Amino acid sequence: LNLVVVLGGDSTELSCNVRWRDEGEVGRVRLGLEFDSKQTGQVATIARALFQQAGAPDRARLAEAA
């Protein structure tokens, strides 16, 4: 599970790259969270907390965390 924070313009887009255990494929899950670009450090902290709460990176838990 790789966390990707994409900076663009005035906002920050939060997404992650996921390797699903059952299929071995890599997919990107867009969390739909946008922040002011000045809050990049806070975005990373929030994202880590979300994924720690989600536990194993399966589709249902990622959807719940988002």
PyMOL Python script that loads the backbone (N, CA, C, O; Angstrom):
from pymol import cmd

cmd.read_pdbstr("""\
ATOM      1  N   LEU A   1       0.862  -1.176   0.000  1.00  0.00           N
ATOM      2  CA  LEU A   1       0.000   0.000   0.000  1.00  0.00           C
ATOM      3  C   LEU A   1       0.897   1.224   0.000  1.00  0.00           C
ATOM      4  O   LEU A   1       1.620   1.471   0.965  1.00  0.00           O
ATOM      5  N   ASN A   2       0.851   1.981  -1.068  1.00  0.00           N
ATOM      6  CA  ASN A   2       1.634   3.211  -1.163  1.00  0.00           C
ATOM      7  C   ASN A   2       0.707   4.402  -1.162  1.00  0.00           C
ATOM      8  O   ASN A   2      -0.283   4.436  -1.893  1.00  0.00           O
ATOM      9  N   LEU A   3       1.028   5.366  -0.350  1.00  0.00           N
ATOM     10  CA  LEU A   3       0.236   6.583  -0.278  1.00  0.00           C
ATOM     11  C   LEU A   3       0.794   7.604  -1.255  1.00  0.00           C
ATOM     12  O   LEU A   3       2.003   7.835  -1.297  1.00  0.00           O
ATOM     13  N   VAL A   4      -0.072   8.206  -2.030  1.00  0.00           N
ATOM     14  CA  VAL A   4       0.362   9.199  -3.010  1.00  0.00           C
ATOM     15  C   VAL A   4      -0.362  10.504  -2.734  1.00  0.00           C
ATOM     16  O   VAL A   4      -1.592  10.546  -2.740  1.00  0.00           O
ATOM     17  N   VAL A   5       0.388  11.563  -2.493  1.00  0.00           N
ATOM     18  CA  VAL A   5      -0.204  12.888  -2.345  1.00  0.00           C
ATOM     19  C   VAL A   5       0.189  13.683  -3.580  1.00  0.00           C
ATOM     20  O   VAL A   5       1.372  13.938  -3.810  1.00  0.00           O
ATOM     21  N   VAL A   6      -0.803  14.076  -4.377  1.00  0.00           N
ATOM     22  CA  VAL A   6      -0.549  14.779  -5.623  1.00  0.00           C
ATOM     23  C   VAL A   6      -0.822  16.266  -5.431  1.00  0.00           C
ATOM     24  O   VAL A   6      -1.937  16.666  -5.094  1.00  0.00           O
ATOM     25  N   LEU A   7       0.202  17.074  -5.647  1.00  0.00           N
ATOM     26  CA  LEU A   7       0.046  18.516  -5.517  1.00  0.00           C
ATOM     27  C   LEU A   7      -0.262  19.119  -6.878  1.00  0.00           C
ATOM     28  O   LEU A   7       0.401  18.806  -7.867  1.00  0.00           O
ATOM     29  N   GLY A   8      -1.256  19.976  -6.926  1.00  0.00           N
ATOM     30  CA  GLY A   8      -1.579  20.630  -8.187  1.00  0.00           C
ATOM     31  C   GLY A   8      -2.359  21.898  -7.926  1.00  0.00           C
ATOM     32  O   GLY A   8      -3.416  21.861  -7.296  1.00  0.00           O
ATOM     33  N   GLY A   9      -1.852  23.014  -8.401  1.00  0.00           N
ATOM     34  CA  GLY A   9      -2.551  24.282  -8.224  1.00  0.00           C
ATOM     35  C   GLY A   9      -2.681  24.641  -6.760  1.00  0.00           C
ATOM     36  O   GLY A   9      -1.696  24.625  -6.022  1.00  0.00           O
ATOM     37  N   ASP A  10      -3.894  24.966  -6.337  1.00  0.00           N
ATOM     38  CA  ASP A  10      -4.117  25.409  -4.961  1.00  0.00           C
ATOM     39  C   ASP A  10      -4.597  24.301  -4.045  1.00  0.00           C
ATOM     40  O   ASP A  10      -4.806  24.530  -2.854  1.00  0.00           O
ATOM     41  N   SER A  11      -4.777  23.093  -4.587  1.00  0.00           N
ATOM     42  CA  SER A  11      -5.308  22.023  -3.746  1.00  0.00           C
ATOM     43  C   SER A  11      -4.416  20.794  -3.784  1.00  0.00           C
ATOM     44  O   SER A  11      -3.554  20.658  -4.653  1.00  0.00           O
ATOM     45  N   THR A  12      -4.633  19.924  -2.850  1.00  0.00           N
ATOM     46  CA  THR A  12      -3.884  18.688  -2.728  1.00  0.00           C
ATOM     47  C   THR A  12      -4.857  17.534  -2.888  1.00  0.00           C
ATOM     48  O   THR A  12      -5.882  17.485  -2.208  1.00  0.00           O
ATOM     49  N   GLU A  13      -4.547  16.613  -3.774  1.00  0.00           N
ATOM     50  CA  GLU A  13      -5.402  15.444  -3.976  1.00  0.00           C
ATOM     51  C   GLU A  13      -4.757  14.251  -3.288  1.00  0.00           C
ATOM     52  O   GLU A  13      -3.552  14.031  -3.407  1.00  0.00           O
ATOM     53  N   LEU A  14      -5.551  13.499  -2.584  1.00  0.00           N
ATOM     54  CA  LEU A  14      -5.047  12.368  -1.830  1.00  0.00           C
ATOM     55  C   LEU A  14      -5.514  11.075  -2.469  1.00  0.00           C
ATOM     56  O   LEU A  14      -6.713  10.864  -2.651  1.00  0.00           O
ATOM     57  N   SER A  15      -4.573  10.210  -2.809  1.00  0.00           N
ATOM     58  CA  SER A  15      -4.929   8.913  -3.374  1.00  0.00           C
ATOM     59  C   SER A  15      -3.901   7.894  -2.911  1.00  0.00           C
ATOM     60  O   SER A  15      -2.909   8.260  -2.281  1.00  0.00           O
ATOM     61  N   CYS A  16      -4.123   6.634  -3.210  1.00  0.00           N
ATOM     62  CA  CYS A  16      -3.162   5.619  -2.807  1.00  0.00           C
ATOM     63  C   CYS A  16      -3.071   4.543  -3.875  1.00  0.00           C
ATOM     64  O   CYS A  16      -4.025   4.303  -4.616  1.00  0.00           O
ATOM     65  N   ASN A  17      -1.917   3.899  -3.947  1.00  0.00           N
ATOM     66  CA  ASN A  17      -1.740   2.751  -4.822  1.00  0.00           C
ATOM     67  C   ASN A  17      -1.876   1.498  -3.967  1.00  0.00           C
ATOM     68  O   ASN A  17      -1.274   1.400  -2.898  1.00  0.00           O
ATOM     69  N   VAL A  18      -2.658   0.551  -4.436  1.00  0.00           N
ATOM     70  CA  VAL A  18      -2.951  -0.640  -3.642  1.00  0.00           C
ATOM     71  C   VAL A  18      -2.633  -1.898  -4.443  1.00  0.00           C
ATOM     72  O   VAL A  18      -2.980  -2.000  -5.620  1.00  0.00           O
ATOM     73  N   ARG A  19      -1.977  -2.848  -3.799  1.00  0.00           N
ATOM     74  CA  ARG A  19      -1.823  -4.162  -4.405  1.00  0.00           C
ATOM     75  C   ARG A  19      -2.790  -5.094  -3.677  1.00  0.00           C
ATOM     76  O   ARG A  19      -2.581  -5.436  -2.513  1.00  0.00           O
ATOM     77  N   TRP A  20      -3.834  -5.496  -4.368  1.00  0.00           N
ATOM     78  CA  TRP A  20      -4.846  -6.341  -3.737  1.00  0.00           C
ATOM     79  C   TRP A  20      -4.261  -7.722  -3.480  1.00  0.00           C
ATOM     80  O   TRP A  20      -3.651  -8.311  -4.372  1.00  0.00           O
ATOM     81  N   ARG A  21      -4.437  -8.237  -2.288  1.00  0.00           N
ATOM     82  CA  ARG A  21      -3.873  -9.534  -1.922  1.00  0.00           C
ATOM     83  C   ARG A  21      -4.417 -10.671  -2.780  1.00  0.00           C
ATOM     84  O   ARG A  21      -3.672 -11.555  -3.203  1.00  0.00           O
ATOM     85  N   ASP A  22      -5.730 -10.638  -3.034  1.00  0.00           N
ATOM     86  CA  ASP A  22      -6.355 -11.766  -3.706  1.00  0.00           C
ATOM     87  C   ASP A  22      -6.055 -11.826  -5.198  1.00  0.00           C
ATOM     88  O   ASP A  22      -6.073 -12.908  -5.784  1.00  0.00           O
ATOM     89  N   GLU A  23      -5.778 -10.684  -5.823  1.00  0.00           N
ATOM     90  CA  GLU A  23      -5.613 -10.663  -7.268  1.00  0.00           C
ATOM     91  C   GLU A  23      -4.198 -10.293  -7.708  1.00  0.00           C
ATOM     92  O   GLU A  23      -3.832 -10.512  -8.862  1.00  0.00           O
ATOM     93  N   GLY A  24      -3.406  -9.737  -6.802  1.00  0.00           N
ATOM     94  CA  GLY A  24      -2.054  -9.354  -7.145  1.00  0.00           C
ATOM     95  C   GLY A  24      -1.967  -8.183  -8.113  1.00  0.00           C
ATOM     96  O   GLY A  24      -0.901  -7.916  -8.669  1.00  0.00           O
ATOM     97  N   GLU A  25      -3.071  -7.486  -8.318  1.00  0.00           N
ATOM     98  CA  GLU A  25      -3.063  -6.358  -9.243  1.00  0.00           C
ATOM     99  C   GLU A  25      -2.839  -5.064  -8.482  1.00  0.00           C
ATOM    100  O   GLU A  25      -3.087  -4.978  -7.279  1.00  0.00           O
ATOM    101  N   VAL A  26      -2.369  -4.067  -9.202  1.00  0.00           N
ATOM    102  CA  VAL A  26      -2.154  -2.757  -8.585  1.00  0.00           C
ATOM    103  C   VAL A  26      -3.237  -1.819  -9.087  1.00  0.00           C
ATOM    104  O   VAL A  26      -3.457  -1.700 -10.292  1.00  0.00           O
ATOM    105  N   GLY A  27      -3.900  -1.168  -8.175  1.00  0.00           N
ATOM    106  CA  GLY A  27      -4.936  -0.216  -8.552  1.00  0.00           C
ATOM    107  C   GLY A  27      -4.774   1.055  -7.755  1.00  0.00           C
ATOM    108  O   GLY A  27      -4.095   1.073  -6.729  1.00  0.00           O
ATOM    109  N   ARG A  28      -5.391   2.110  -8.222  1.00  0.00           N
ATOM    110  CA  ARG A  28      -5.330   3.377  -7.496  1.00  0.00           C
ATOM    111  C   ARG A  28      -6.704   3.690  -6.940  1.00  0.00           C
ATOM    112  O   ARG A  28      -7.708   3.619  -7.648  1.00  0.00           O
ATOM    113  N   VAL A  29      -6.736   4.035  -5.677  1.00  0.00           N
ATOM    114  CA  VAL A  29      -7.984   4.420  -5.034  1.00  0.00           C
ATOM    115  C   VAL A  29      -7.908   5.908  -4.748  1.00  0.00           C
ATOM    116  O   VAL A  29      -7.042   6.360  -3.999  1.00  0.00           O
ATOM    117  N   ARG A  30      -8.803   6.659  -5.335  1.00  0.00           N
ATOM    118  CA  ARG A  30      -8.832   8.101  -5.075  1.00  0.00           C
ATOM    119  C   ARG A  30      -9.743   8.331  -3.880  1.00  0.00           C
ATOM    120  O   ARG A  30     -10.911   7.944  -3.894  1.00  0.00           O
ATOM    121  N   LEU A  31      -9.207   8.954  -2.860  1.00  0.00           N
ATOM    122  CA  LEU A  31      -9.974   9.117  -1.627  1.00  0.00           C
ATOM    123  C   LEU A  31     -10.958  10.274  -1.693  1.00  0.00           C
ATOM    124  O   LEU A  31     -11.844  10.387  -0.846  1.00  0.00           O
ATOM    125  N   GLY A  32     -10.808  11.127  -2.687  1.00  0.00           N
ATOM    126  CA  GLY A  32     -11.747  12.225  -2.830  1.00  0.00           C
ATOM    127  C   GLY A  32     -11.594  13.302  -1.769  1.00  0.00           C
ATOM    128  O   GLY A  32     -12.521  14.073  -1.522  1.00  0.00           O
ATOM    129  N   LEU A  33     -10.432  13.355  -1.146  1.00  0.00           N
ATOM    130  CA  LEU A  33     -10.180  14.379  -0.141  1.00  0.00           C
ATOM    131  C   LEU A  33      -9.299  15.454  -0.752  1.00  0.00           C
ATOM    132  O   LEU A  33      -8.261  15.148  -1.340  1.00  0.00           O
ATOM    133  N   GLU A  34      -9.693  16.683  -0.623  1.00  0.00           N
ATOM    134  CA  GLU A  34      -8.871  17.774  -1.131  1.00  0.00           C
ATOM    135  C   GLU A  34      -8.562  18.754  -0.009  1.00  0.00           C
ATOM    136  O   GLU A  34      -9.420  19.068   0.816  1.00  0.00           O
ATOM    137  N   PHE A  35      -7.339  19.224   0.006  1.00  0.00           N
ATOM    138  CA  PHE A  35      -6.884  20.142   1.032  1.00  0.00           C
ATOM    139  C   PHE A  35      -6.162  21.298   0.378  1.00  0.00           C
ATOM    140  O   PHE A  35      -5.715  21.195  -0.764  1.00  0.00           O
ATOM    141  N   ASP A  36      -6.050  22.390   1.093  1.00  0.00           N
ATOM    142  CA  ASP A  36      -5.229  23.498   0.643  1.00  0.00           C
ATOM    143  C   ASP A  36      -3.778  23.015   0.556  1.00  0.00           C
ATOM    144  O   ASP A  36      -3.327  22.254   1.412  1.00  0.00           O
ATOM    145  N   SER A  37      -3.050  23.452  -0.466  1.00  0.00           N
ATOM    146  CA  SER A  37      -1.691  22.956  -0.674  1.00  0.00           C
ATOM    147  C   SER A  37      -0.747  23.312   0.478  1.00  0.00           C
ATOM    148  O   SER A  37       0.319  22.710   0.604  1.00  0.00           O
ATOM    149  N   LYS A  38      -1.117  24.267   1.307  1.00  0.00           N
ATOM    150  CA  LYS A  38      -0.283  24.617   2.460  1.00  0.00           C
ATOM    151  C   LYS A  38      -0.402  23.588   3.581  1.00  0.00           C
ATOM    152  O   LYS A  38       0.381  23.611   4.531  1.00  0.00           O
ATOM    153  N   GLN A  39      -1.372  22.694   3.475  1.00  0.00           N
ATOM    154  CA  GLN A  39      -1.615  21.707   4.525  1.00  0.00           C
ATOM    155  C   GLN A  39      -1.036  20.332   4.191  1.00  0.00           C
ATOM    156  O   GLN A  39      -1.500  19.325   4.726  1.00  0.00           O
ATOM    157  N   THR A  40      -0.042  20.276   3.326  1.00  0.00           N
ATOM    158  CA  THR A  40       0.477  18.994   2.846  1.00  0.00           C
ATOM    159  C   THR A  40       0.901  18.072   3.982  1.00  0.00           C
ATOM    160  O   THR A  40       0.593  16.881   3.955  1.00  0.00           O
ATOM    161  N   GLY A  41       1.601  18.603   4.974  1.00  0.00           N
ATOM    162  CA  GLY A  41       2.034  17.782   6.102  1.00  0.00           C
ATOM    163  C   GLY A  41       0.857  17.190   6.852  1.00  0.00           C
ATOM    164  O   GLY A  41       0.891  16.031   7.264  1.00  0.00           O
ATOM    165  N   GLN A  42      -0.181  17.986   7.026  1.00  0.00           N
ATOM    166  CA  GLN A  42      -1.378  17.506   7.719  1.00  0.00           C
ATOM    167  C   GLN A  42      -2.081  16.435   6.896  1.00  0.00           C
ATOM    168  O   GLN A  42      -2.623  15.481   7.454  1.00  0.00           O
ATOM    169  N   VAL A  43      -2.077  16.584   5.571  1.00  0.00           N
ATOM    170  CA  VAL A  43      -2.705  15.596   4.703  1.00  0.00           C
ATOM    171  C   VAL A  43      -2.044  14.240   4.890  1.00  0.00           C
ATOM    172  O   VAL A  43      -2.730  13.226   5.019  1.00  0.00           O
ATOM    173  N   ALA A  44      -0.724  14.214   4.905  1.00  0.00           N
ATOM    174  CA  ALA A  44      -0.005  12.952   5.066  1.00  0.00           C
ATOM    175  C   ALA A  44      -0.331  12.310   6.413  1.00  0.00           C
ATOM    176  O   ALA A  44      -0.514  11.096   6.498  1.00  0.00           O
ATOM    177  N   THR A  45      -0.403  13.122   7.459  1.00  0.00           N
ATOM    178  CA  THR A  45      -0.723  12.599   8.787  1.00  0.00           C
ATOM    179  C   THR A  45      -2.133  12.018   8.829  1.00  0.00           C
ATOM    180  O   THR A  45      -2.351  10.934   9.370  1.00  0.00           O
ATOM    181  N   ILE A  46      -3.078  12.741   8.259  1.00  0.00           N
ATOM    182  CA  ILE A  46      -4.468  12.271   8.218  1.00  0.00           C
ATOM    183  C   ILE A  46      -4.571  10.977   7.427  1.00  0.00           C
ATOM    184  O   ILE A  46      -5.263  10.044   7.833  1.00  0.00           O
ATOM    185  N   ALA A  47      -3.878  10.927   6.295  1.00  0.00           N
ATOM    186  CA  ALA A  47      -3.934   9.746   5.436  1.00  0.00           C
ATOM    187  C   ALA A  47      -3.373   8.523   6.151  1.00  0.00           C
ATOM    188  O   ALA A  47      -3.958   7.441   6.084  1.00  0.00           O
ATOM    189  N   ARG A  48      -2.253   8.688   6.828  1.00  0.00           N
ATOM    190  CA  ARG A  48      -1.673   7.554   7.567  1.00  0.00           C
ATOM    191  C   ARG A  48      -2.662   7.045   8.607  1.00  0.00           C
ATOM    192  O   ARG A  48      -2.840   5.837   8.761  1.00  0.00           O
ATOM    193  N   ALA A  49      -3.300   7.960   9.314  1.00  0.00           N
ATOM    194  CA  ALA A  49      -4.269   7.569  10.337  1.00  0.00           C
ATOM    195  C   ALA A  49      -5.435   6.799   9.718  1.00  0.00           C
ATOM    196  O   ALA A  49      -5.891   5.802  10.278  1.00  0.00           O
ATOM    197  N   LEU A  50      -5.916   7.261   8.564  1.00  0.00           N
ATOM    198  CA  LEU A  50      -7.018   6.571   7.890  1.00  0.00           C
ATOM    199  C   LEU A  50      -6.646   5.136   7.560  1.00  0.00           C
ATOM    200  O   LEU A  50      -7.427   4.219   7.812  1.00  0.00           O
ATOM    201  N   PHE A  51      -5.459   4.931   6.998  1.00  0.00           N
ATOM    202  CA  PHE A  51      -5.074   3.592   6.578  1.00  0.00           C
ATOM    203  C   PHE A  51      -4.737   2.695   7.760  1.00  0.00           C
ATOM    204  O   PHE A  51      -4.951   1.484   7.696  1.00  0.00           O
ATOM    205  N   GLN A  52      -4.214   3.268   8.836  1.00  0.00           N
ATOM    206  CA  GLN A  52      -3.968   2.469  10.032  1.00  0.00           C
ATOM    207  C   GLN A  52      -5.291   1.980  10.605  1.00  0.00           C
ATOM    208  O   GLN A  52      -5.388   0.837  11.052  1.00  0.00           O
ATOM    209  N   GLN A  53      -6.310   2.833  10.596  1.00  0.00           N
ATOM    210  CA  GLN A  53      -7.631   2.436  11.087  1.00  0.00           C
ATOM    211  C   GLN A  53      -8.260   1.392  10.177  1.00  0.00           C
ATOM    212  O   GLN A  53      -8.981   0.505  10.636  1.00  0.00           O
ATOM    213  N   ALA A  54      -7.981   1.505   8.882  1.00  0.00           N
ATOM    214  CA  ALA A  54      -8.579   0.586   7.916  1.00  0.00           C
ATOM    215  C   ALA A  54      -7.996  -0.815   8.050  1.00  0.00           C
ATOM    216  O   ALA A  54      -8.661  -1.795   7.713  1.00  0.00           O
ATOM    217  N   GLY A  55      -6.764  -0.922   8.536  1.00  0.00           N
ATOM    218  CA  GLY A  55      -6.153  -2.238   8.683  1.00  0.00           C
ATOM    219  C   GLY A  55      -5.689  -2.764   7.336  1.00  0.00           C
ATOM    220  O   GLY A  55      -5.080  -2.037   6.551  1.00  0.00           O
ATOM    221  N   ALA A  56      -5.981  -4.035   7.070  1.00  0.00           N
ATOM    222  CA  ALA A  56      -5.557  -4.661   5.814  1.00  0.00           C
ATOM    223  C   ALA A  56      -6.146  -3.903   4.626  1.00  0.00           C
ATOM    224  O   ALA A  56      -7.304  -3.488   4.663  1.00  0.00           O
ATOM    225  N   PRO A  57      -5.353  -3.726   3.578  1.00  0.00           N
ATOM    226  CA  PRO A  57      -5.822  -2.939   2.435  1.00  0.00           C
ATOM    227  C   PRO A  57      -6.785  -3.709   1.522  1.00  0.00           C
ATOM    228  O   PRO A  57      -6.438  -4.046   0.390  1.00  0.00           O
ATOM    229  N   ASP A  58      -7.965  -3.976   2.011  1.00  0.00           N
ATOM    230  CA  ASP A  58      -8.952  -4.580   1.123  1.00  0.00           C
ATOM    231  C   ASP A  58      -9.965  -3.523   0.713  1.00  0.00           C
ATOM    232  O   ASP A  58     -10.051  -2.461   1.328  1.00  0.00           O
ATOM    233  N   ARG A  59     -10.715  -3.815  -0.308  1.00  0.00           N
ATOM    234  CA  ARG A  59     -11.599  -2.808  -0.906  1.00  0.00           C
ATOM    235  C   ARG A  59     -12.615  -2.245   0.091  1.00  0.00           C
ATOM    236  O   ARG A  59     -12.819  -1.032   0.151  1.00  0.00           O
ATOM    237  N   ALA A  60     -13.236  -3.100   0.854  1.00  0.00           N
ATOM    238  CA  ALA A  60     -14.289  -2.658   1.775  1.00  0.00           C
ATOM    239  C   ALA A  60     -13.726  -1.711   2.829  1.00  0.00           C
ATOM    240  O   ALA A  60     -14.320  -0.672   3.119  1.00  0.00           O
ATOM    241  N   ARG A  61     -12.596  -2.068   3.392  1.00  0.00           N
ATOM    242  CA  ARG A  61     -12.031  -1.235   4.457  1.00  0.00           C
ATOM    243  C   ARG A  61     -11.530   0.095   3.924  1.00  0.00           C
ATOM    244  O   ARG A  61     -11.667   1.122   4.588  1.00  0.00           O
ATOM    245  N   LEU A  62     -10.943   0.084   2.718  1.00  0.00           N
ATOM    246  CA  LEU A  62     -10.503   1.352   2.140  1.00  0.00           C
ATOM    247  C   LEU A  62     -11.696   2.252   1.862  1.00  0.00           C
ATOM    248  O   LEU A  62     -11.632   3.463   2.069  1.00  0.00           O
ATOM    249  N   ALA A  63     -12.769   1.662   1.399  1.00  0.00           N
ATOM    250  CA  ALA A  63     -13.971   2.455   1.124  1.00  0.00           C
ATOM    251  C   ALA A  63     -14.510   3.059   2.418  1.00  0.00           C
ATOM    252  O   ALA A  63     -14.931   4.216   2.445  1.00  0.00           O
ATOM    253  N   GLU A  64     -14.492   2.267   3.491  1.00  0.00           N
ATOM    254  CA  GLU A  64     -14.960   2.773   4.788  1.00  0.00           C
ATOM    255  C   GLU A  64     -14.071   3.918   5.266  1.00  0.00           C
ATOM    256  O   GLU A  64     -14.565   4.933   5.757  1.00  0.00           O
ATOM    257  N   ALA A  65     -12.751   3.750   5.118  1.00  0.00           N
ATOM    258  CA  ALA A  65     -11.824   4.765   5.606  1.00  0.00           C
ATOM    259  C   ALA A  65     -11.988   6.067   4.834  1.00  0.00           C
ATOM    260  O   ALA A  65     -11.868   7.157   5.394  1.00  0.00           O
ATOM    261  N   ALA A  66     -12.262   5.936   3.551  1.00  0.00           N
ATOM    262  CA  ALA A  66     -12.412   7.137   2.730  1.00  0.00           C
ATOM    263  C   ALA A  66     -13.711   7.832   3.075  1.00  0.00           C
ATOM    264  O   ALA A  66     -14.030   8.869   2.493  1.00  0.00           O
TER     265      ALA A  66
END
""", "prot")
cmd.dss("prot")
cmd.show_as("cartoon", "prot")
cmd.util.cbc("prot")
cmd.orient("prot")
